[in-house]
Amino acid sequence: MFATSVDVEIAVEIERPREAVWEFVSDAERWPEWLDEFEKVVPESDGPVGKGSVFRYTVLPGHRSATIEFVEWEPGRRFAWDGPPLPWHGGSARPRGFTEVTTAAEGHTRLVSRYQPELFGTMALMRPYFRRWLHMRRTKDARHLKQLLEARADH
């Protein structure tokens, strides 16, 4: 089966301390609050969240569901994810990527997310379109995240 990958990086500066940004973005159950196509995320593994934690997510359109695993976990700094391909229109996309948070300035955090899905079948043939869609979608999601977190600020 033909496969290819996409690499999209999104960065945003958020006027909130690094710890507050980390707490929010590393909580996978909160992803539907700022990642538009996510309907629901629930843990499938027991114990504290960290490397090896598995979550079941459901996305639109189509109420499609699959699992994702945290394959890297550096508390307060970085997490990475990977999962099996999620079928869609004669192809599929394997979710992979990472998110990092660093202090940008006093009370400001730089969030960088890199999305590196592997595309199969018809999704691989749609690579240029999918890359544009992913960049546009995740840029919008990052702006939404910034608005959400800055609205929570106690300043």
QUIQUI-V649729 format. One record per pair of residues at least 12 apart in sequence whose C-alpha atoms are under 6 Angstrom apart, sorted by sequence separation. I is the first residue (numbers start at 1). GAP is how many residues later the second one is. D is the distance in whole Angstrom. If there is no record, write none. Layout:
# QUIQUI-V649729
<<I,GAP,D> <I,GAP,D>>
This chain:
# QUIQUI-V649729
<<29,12,5> <43,12,4> <55,12,5> <69,12,5> <83,12,6> <100,12,5> <29,13,6> <42,13,5> <55,13,5> <69,13,5> <82,13,6> <99,13,6> <42,14,5> <54,14,6> <68,14,6> <69,14,6> <82,14,4> <99,14,4> <41,15,6> <54,15,4> <68,15,4> <81,15,5> <98,15,6> <41,16,4> <53,16,6> <67,16,6> <81,16,6> <98,16,5> <40,17,6> <52,17,6> <53,17,5> <80,17,6> <97,17,5> <40,18,5> <52,18,5> <80,18,4> <97,18,4> <39,19,5> <51,19,5> <52,19,6> <79,19,6> <97,19,5> <39,20,5> <51,20,5> <79,20,6> <96,20,5> <38,21,4> <51,21,5> <78,21,6> <96,21,5> <37,22,5> <51,22,5> <78,22,4> <95,22,5> <37,23,5> <50,23,5> <77,23,6> <94,23,5> <77,24,5> <94,24,5> <93,25,6> <93,26,5> <92,27,6> <92,28,5> <91,29,5> <91,30,4> <91,31,5> <92,31,6> <90,32,6> <91,32,5> <22,54,6> <18,85,6> <17,90,5> <16,91,5> <17,91,5> <18,91,5> <16,92,5> <17,92,6> <15,93,4> <14,94,6> <14,95,5> <13,96,6> <13,97,4> <12,98,6> <12,99,5> <11,100,6> <11,101,4> <10,102,6> <10,103,5> <9,104,6> <9,105,4> <8,106,6> <35,106,5> <8,107,5> <34,107,6> <7,108,6> <7,109,5> <6,110,5> <6,111,6> <34,111,5> <5,112,6> <5,113,4> <4,114,6> <5,114,6> <4,115,5> <3,116,5> <3,117,4> <2,118,6> <2,119,6> <4,120,6> <3,121,6> <14,132,5> <15,135,6>>
